[in-house]
Amino acid sequence: MTTTNASAAPTDILLIRHGETAWNAERRLQGHLDIPLNDEGERQAALLAGALAGEPLDLIIASDLRRAHQTAQAVADRRGLTVAIDPALRERGYGGFEGLLYSEIEERFPREFAAWQARDVDAQLPPGRNVGESFRSFFDRATGAILALAVENPGKTIALVAHGGVLECAYRLARGLPLETPRDFKVYNASINRFRFDPADRSLVLGSWGEVDHLRPAVLDELP
């Protein structure tokens, strides 16, 4: 008699960026600041929920920030599911950069801004209301959270609703991209991005990226 090892089954992951916020629209850095969806973001979340209504989905997990939780809740309500919260799926903490436009960051923190733009992945961010993280530390946190959730849910399809930076980290891990390379790929609000975790070698494999056909008009890139 042949038995199967459930823990050896792959995990399918739908990694989703939250819908648009007012700060996304004006290109103001959010980080750990708890900014809700705007009207367009709520519309995107509803369209996302409709797009996923017919897909197999066992679990929905969101960052603890409102913009992610609101987006996840729209999907969950359509499916009759509850939203689990994982703070490790939060956006990167940007410290003193948070709440500022790019131009304001460059003016107030020229040295730190230059290091950030130069992709110094170990650069320390200036202190602010929230803790600043180096990109390397953030990458380790975000990818660690994704892999841990995949390991905990073998054979399932899970939706993780997070932030632009978290999606970037997953993409880099799956594609084997060095952290120092520029981000030359789009990260869209309310986009669906498909991965599969293979427990045999603990690899994250990218299936599709940037699905936004369910959204009209065009969605916004950039800014967590």
DRENDO-1510 file (C-alpha; in Angstrom, 1 decimal, always signed):
<recs>
REC; n; res; u; v; w
REC; 1; MET; +0.0; +0.0; +0.0 .
REC; 2; THR; +1.4; +3.4; -1.0 .
REC; 3; THR; +1.1; +6.3; +1.3 .
REC; 4; THR; +1.7; +10.0; +0.5 .
REC; 5; ASN; +3.5; +12.5; +2.6 .
REC; 6; ALA; +1.3; +15.6; +2.8 .
REC; 7; SER; +4.2; +17.7; +4.0 .
REC; 8; ALA; +6.1; +17.0; +0.8 .
REC; 9; ALA; +3.3; +18.6; -1.3 .
REC; 10; PRO; +3.9; +21.9; -2.9 .
REC; 11; THR; +2.2; +25.1; -1.8 .
REC; 12; ASP; +0.6; +27.4; -4.3 .
REC; 13; ILE; +0.9; +31.1; -3.4 .
REC; 14; LEU; -1.1; +34.0; -4.7 .
REC; 15; LEU; +0.9; +37.0; -3.6 .
REC; 16; ILE; -1.2; +40.2; -3.9 .
REC; 17; ARG; -0.3; +43.8; -3.4 .
REC; 18; HIS; -2.9; +45.9; -1.6 .
REC; 19; GLY; -5.2; +48.3; -3.5 .
REC; 20; GLU; -4.3; +52.0; -4.1 .
REC; 21; THR; -4.1; +54.5; -1.3 .
REC; 22; ALA; -4.1; +58.3; -1.5 .
REC; 23; TRP; -0.4; +58.2; -0.7 .
REC; 24; ASN; +0.3; +55.8; -3.6 .
REC; 25; ALA; -1.4; +58.2; -5.9 .
REC; 26; GLU; +0.7; +61.2; -4.9 .
REC; 27; ARG; +3.9; +59.1; -4.5 .
REC; 28; ARG; +4.3; +59.6; -0.8 .
REC; 29; LEU; +6.3; +56.9; +1.1 .
REC; 30; GLN; +4.1; +54.9; +3.5 .
REC; 31; GLY; +6.3; +52.2; +5.0 .
REC; 32; HIS; +4.8; +51.2; +8.4 .
REC; 33; LEU; +2.4; +54.2; +8.5 .
REC; 34; ASP; -1.1; +52.8; +8.5 .
REC; 35; ILE; -2.8; +54.4; +5.5 .
REC; 36; PRO; -6.2; +53.0; +4.4 .
REC; 37; LEU; -7.4; +52.4; +0.8 .
REC; 38; ASN; -8.8; +55.3; -1.1 .
REC; 39; ASP; -11.9; +55.0; -3.3 .
REC; 40; GLU; -9.9; +53.6; -6.2 .
REC; 41; GLY; -8.2; +51.1; -3.9 .
REC; 42; GLU; -11.6; +49.9; -2.7 .
REC; 43; ARG; -12.8; +49.5; -6.3 .
REC; 44; GLN; -9.6; +47.6; -7.1 .
REC; 45; ALA; -10.2; +45.3; -4.1 .
REC; 46; ALA; -13.7; +44.5; -5.2 .
REC; 47; LEU; -12.5; +43.7; -8.7 .
REC; 48; LEU; -9.8; +41.5; -7.3 .
REC; 49; ALA; -12.3; +39.7; -5.2 .
REC; 50; GLY; -14.4; +39.0; -8.3 .
REC; 51; ALA; -11.4; +37.8; -10.2 .
REC; 52; LEU; -10.5; +35.3; -7.5 .
REC; 53; ALA; -14.1; +34.2; -6.8 .
REC; 54; GLY; -13.8; +31.0; -8.9 .
REC; 55; GLU; -10.3; +30.0; -7.9 .
REC; 56; PRO; -9.4; +27.3; -5.3 .
REC; 57; LEU; -8.3; +29.1; -2.2 .
REC; 58; ASP; -7.8; +27.6; +1.2 .
REC; 59; LEU; -6.4; +30.5; +3.3 .
REC; 60; ILE; -6.1; +34.3; +3.2 .
REC; 61; ILE; -3.3; +36.0; +5.2 .
REC; 62; ALA; -2.6; +39.7; +5.3 .
REC; 63; SER; -0.2; +42.2; +6.7 .
REC; 64; ASP; -1.5; +43.9; +9.8 .
REC; 65; LEU; -1.5; +47.3; +8.0 .
REC; 66; ARG; -5.0; +48.5; +7.0 .
REC; 67; ARG; -4.4; +48.8; +3.3 .
REC; 68; ALA; -3.5; +45.1; +3.1 .
REC; 69; HIS; -6.2; +44.0; +5.5 .
REC; 70; GLN; -8.9; +45.9; +3.7 .
REC; 71; THR; -7.9; +44.3; +0.4 .
REC; 72; ALA; -7.7; +40.8; +1.9 .
REC; 73; GLN; -11.1; +41.3; +3.6 .
REC; 74; ALA; -12.8; +42.1; +0.2 .
REC; 75; VAL; -11.5; +38.7; -1.1 .
REC; 76; ALA; -12.4; +36.9; +2.1 .
REC; 77; ASP; -16.0; +38.3; +2.2 .
REC; 78; ARG; -16.6; +37.0; -1.4 .
REC; 79; ARG; -15.4; +33.6; -0.4 .
REC; 80; GLY; -16.9; +33.2; +3.1 .
REC; 81; LEU; -13.4; +33.0; +4.6 .
REC; 82; THR; -11.7; +34.9; +7.4 .
REC; 83; VAL; -8.5; +36.8; +7.2 .
REC; 84; ALA; -5.5; +35.7; +9.2 .
REC; 85; ILE; -2.9; +38.4; +10.1 .
REC; 86; ASP; +0.8; +38.1; +10.0 .
REC; 87; PRO; +2.8; +41.3; +10.9 .
REC; 88; ALA; +5.9; +39.8; +9.2 .
REC; 89; LEU; +4.2; +40.6; +5.9 .
REC; 90; ARG; +4.4; +44.3; +6.6 .
REC; 91; GLU; +6.1; +46.7; +4.2 .
REC; 92; ARG; +9.7; +47.8; +4.9 .
REC; 93; GLY; +10.1; +50.2; +7.7 .
REC; 94; TYR; +11.5; +53.4; +6.3 .
REC; 95; GLY; +12.1; +55.4; +9.5 .
REC; 96; GLY; +12.4; +59.1; +8.9 .
REC; 97; PHE; +11.6; +58.7; +5.2 .
REC; 98; GLU; +8.0; +57.8; +6.0 .
REC; 99; GLY; +5.3; +60.3; +5.2 .
REC; 100; LEU; +7.5; +62.2; +2.8 .
REC; 101; LEU; +7.5; +62.7; -1.0 .
REC; 102; TYR; +10.7; +61.6; -2.8 .
REC; 103; SER; +11.7; +65.3; -3.3 .
REC; 104; GLU; +11.3; +65.9; +0.4 .
REC; 105; ILE; +13.4; +62.9; +1.3 .
REC; 106; GLU; +16.2; +64.1; -0.9 .
REC; 107; GLU; +16.1; +67.5; +0.6 .
REC; 108; ARG; +16.0; +66.5; +4.2 .
REC; 109; PHE; +18.2; +63.4; +4.1 .
REC; 110; PRO; +20.6; +63.9; +1.1 .
REC; 111; ARG; +23.2; +61.3; +2.3 .
REC; 112; GLU; +20.7; +58.6; +3.2 .
REC; 113; PHE; +18.7; +59.3; +0.0 .
REC; 114; ALA; +21.7; +58.9; -2.2 .
REC; 115; ALA; +22.6; +55.6; -0.5 .
REC; 116; TRP; +19.0; +54.4; -1.0 .
REC; 117; GLN; +18.9; +55.3; -4.6 .
REC; 118; ALA; +22.3; +53.7; -5.2 .
REC; 119; ARG; +20.9; +50.4; -3.9 .
REC; 120; ASP; +23.1; +50.2; -0.8 .
REC; 121; VAL; +21.3; +47.2; +0.7 .
REC; 122; ASP; +23.0; +47.6; +4.1 .
REC; 123; ALA; +22.4; +51.4; +4.5 .
REC; 124; GLN; +20.8; +52.5; +7.7 .
REC; 125; LEU; +17.8; +54.8; +7.4 .
REC; 126; PRO; +17.3; +57.9; +9.5 .
REC; 127; PRO; +15.2; +57.5; +12.7 .
REC; 128; GLY; +11.6; +58.4; +12.6 .
REC; 129; ARG; +8.2; +57.5; +14.1 .
REC; 130; ASN; +8.9; +53.9; +13.0 .
REC; 131; VAL; +12.0; +51.8; +12.9 .
REC; 132; GLY; +14.0; +51.9; +9.6 .
REC; 133; GLU; +15.2; +48.7; +8.1 .
REC; 134; SER; +18.1; +48.1; +5.7 .
REC; 135; PHE; +16.9; +46.4; +2.5 .
REC; 136; ARG; +18.9; +43.2; +3.4 .
REC; 137; SER; +17.1; +43.0; +6.8 .
REC; 138; PHE; +13.7; +43.6; +5.2 .
REC; 139; PHE; +14.4; +41.0; +2.4 .
REC; 140; ASP; +15.2; +38.4; +5.1 .
REC; 141; ARG; +12.1; +39.2; +7.0 .
REC; 142; ALA; +9.7; +39.2; +4.1 .
REC; 143; THR; +11.0; +36.1; +2.3 .
REC; 144; GLY; +11.3; +34.3; +5.7 .
REC; 145; ALA; +7.6; +35.0; +6.3 .
REC; 146; ILE; +6.6; +33.8; +2.9 .
REC; 147; LEU; +8.6; +30.6; +3.1 .
REC; 148; ALA; +7.4; +29.9; +6.7 .
REC; 149; LEU; +3.7; +30.2; +5.6 .
REC; 150; ALA; +4.4; +27.9; +2.6 .
REC; 151; VAL; +5.9; +25.3; +4.9 .
REC; 152; GLU; +3.0; +25.5; +7.3 .
REC; 153; ASN; +0.4; +24.9; +4.5 .
REC; 154; PRO; +1.6; +22.1; +2.2 .
REC; 155; GLY; -0.7; +21.1; -0.6 .
REC; 156; LYS; -2.8; +24.2; -0.1 .
REC; 157; THR; -3.4; +27.4; -2.2 .
REC; 158; ILE; -2.9; +30.4; +0.0 .
REC; 159; ALA; -3.4; +34.1; -0.8 .
REC; 160; LEU; -0.9; +36.5; +0.9 .
REC; 161; VAL; -1.9; +40.2; +0.7 .
REC; 162; ALA; +1.0; +42.4; +1.4 .
REC; 163; HIS; +3.0; +45.4; -0.1 .
REC; 164; GLY; +5.1; +46.4; -3.0 .
REC; 165; GLY; +8.3; +45.8; -1.2 .
REC; 166; VAL; +7.3; +42.3; -0.1 .
REC; 167; LEU; +6.4; +41.4; -3.7 .
REC; 168; GLU; +9.7; +42.7; -4.8 .
REC; 169; CYS; +11.5; +40.5; -2.4 .
REC; 170; ALA; +9.6; +37.4; -3.5 .
REC; 171; TYR; +10.3; +38.2; -7.1 .
REC; 172; ARG; +14.0; +38.6; -6.4 .
REC; 173; LEU; +14.1; +35.3; -4.4 .
REC; 174; ALA; +12.3; +33.4; -7.2 .
REC; 175; ARG; +14.4; +34.8; -10.0 .
REC; 176; GLY; +17.7; +34.7; -8.1 .
REC; 177; LEU; +18.3; +38.5; -8.6 .
REC; 178; PRO; +21.0; +40.1; -6.5 .
REC; 179; LEU; +19.6; +42.6; -4.0 .
REC; 180; GLU; +21.9; +45.4; -5.4 .
REC; 181; THR; +20.4; +45.3; -8.9 .
REC; 182; PRO; +17.8; +48.0; -9.8 .
REC; 183; ARG; +14.1; +47.1; -9.7 .
REC; 184; ASP; +13.4; +46.9; -13.4 .
REC; 185; PHE; +10.0; +45.2; -13.0 .
REC; 186; LYS; +6.6; +46.6; -12.2 .
REC; 187; VAL; +4.7; +46.0; -9.0 .
REC; 188; TYR; +1.1; +46.9; -9.4 .
REC; 189; ASN; -1.6; +47.7; -6.9 .
REC; 190; ALA; -4.2; +44.8; -6.5 .
REC; 191; SER; -2.1; +42.6; -8.8 .
REC; 192; ILE; -2.1; +38.8; -8.7 .
REC; 193; ASN; +1.4; +37.2; -8.7 .
REC; 194; ARG; +1.6; +33.4; -8.6 .
REC; 195; PHE; +4.3; +31.3; -7.0 .
REC; 196; ARG; +4.8; +27.7; -6.0 .
REC; 197; PHE; +6.9; +26.6; -3.1 .
REC; 198; ASP; +8.6; +23.2; -3.6 .
REC; 199; PRO; +9.4; +21.7; -0.2 .
REC; 200; ALA; +11.9; +19.2; -1.7 .
REC; 201; ASP; +14.5; +22.0; -2.2 .
REC; 202; ARG; +12.7; +24.9; -0.4 .
REC; 203; SER; +12.6; +26.8; -3.7 .
REC; 204; LEU; +10.1; +29.5; -4.6 .
REC; 205; VAL; +9.2; +29.3; -8.3 .
REC; 206; LEU; +7.5; +32.1; -10.2 .
REC; 207; GLY; +4.5; +31.1; -12.2 .
REC; 208; SER; +3.1; +34.5; -13.4 .
REC; 209; TRP; +3.7; +38.1; -12.5 .
REC; 210; GLY; +1.6; +41.2; -12.6 .
REC; 211; GLU; -1.8; +39.9; -13.5 .
REC; 212; VAL; -4.0; +43.0; -13.7 .
REC; 213; ASP; -6.5; +42.3; -16.5 .
REC; 214; HIS; -9.2; +42.4; -13.8 .
REC; 215; LEU; -8.4; +46.1; -13.2 .
REC; 216; ARG; -9.5; +49.1; -15.2 .
REC; 217; PRO; -8.2; +51.8; -15.7 .
REC; 218; ALA; -4.4; +51.2; -15.5 .
REC; 219; VAL; -3.0; +50.6; -12.0 .
REC; 220; LEU; -0.2; +52.3; -10.2 .
REC; 221; ASP; +3.4; +51.1; -9.8 .
REC; 222; GLU; +5.9; +52.0; -7.1 .
REC; 223; LEU; +5.8; +53.2; -3.6 .
REC; 224; PRO; +4.9; +50.7; -0.8 .
</recs>
